Amino acid sequence: MAKQLARPVKCDEKHLRSLDVIREMGIVNMWGGAEPLRQVYPELSEAQAAEILIYWMETFSDRHS
């Protein structure tokens, strides 16, 4: 059984949806997705945006099955 990834404290659905839109637009390789996320949500630190991006990547298939 796979370990459940803990959702970052600062991670809201709006952040996950924004990353979905960034992916759909194809404006950046998603490994660099933290920077455009910070442009939309400047209150996020670099570390917070990176944590949200990792969570988004790790849970993408669960949310988009």
C-alpha positions in Angstrom: 0.0 0.0 0.0 1.4 3.4 -1.0 2.0 6.0 1.6 -0.5 8.9 1.5 1.3 12.2 0.7 0.5 14.9 3.2 -1.0 18.0 1.7 1.1 21.1 2.4 -0.4 23.5 4.9 -0.6 26.4 2.5 -2.0 24.3 -0.4 -5.6 25.2 -1.4 -7.7 23.9 -4.3 -7.1 27.2 -6.1 -3.3 26.4 -6.2 -3.9 23.0 -7.6 -6.4 24.4 -10.2 -3.9 27.1 -11.2 -1.2 24.4 -11.8 -3.7 22.5 -13.9 -4.2 25.6 -16.0 -0.4 26.3 -16.3 0.0 22.7 -17.5 -2.9 23.0 -20.0 -1.5 26.2 -21.4 1.9 24.6 -21.9 3.7 27.9 -20.9 6.4 26.1 -18.9 7.8 22.7 -18.2 6.0 21.7 -15.0 9.3 21.1 -13.2 9.4 24.9 -13.3 5.8 25.3 -12.3 6.5 26.8 -8.9 7.6 30.2 -10.4 4.4 30.9 -12.4 2.4 29.7 -9.3 4.3 32.4 -7.3 3.5 35.0 -9.9 -0.2 34.3 -9.5 0.0 33.9 -5.7 2.9 36.2 -4.5 2.1 35.5 -0.9 3.7 32.0 -1.3 7.4 31.6 -0.5 9.6 29.7 -2.9 9.6 26.8 -0.5 5.8 26.8 -0.2 5.3 27.0 -4.0 7.8 24.1 -4.4 5.9 22.0 -1.8 2.6 22.6 -3.5 4.1 21.8 -6.9 5.5 18.5 -5.6 2.1 17.7 -4.0 0.4 18.5 -7.3 2.7 16.2 -9.2 2.5 13.4 -6.8 -1.3 13.5 -6.7 -2.1 14.4 -10.3 -3.3 11.0 -11.4 -5.5 10.6 -8.3 -7.2 13.9 -9.0 -7.5 13.4 -12.8 -8.5 9.7 -13.1 
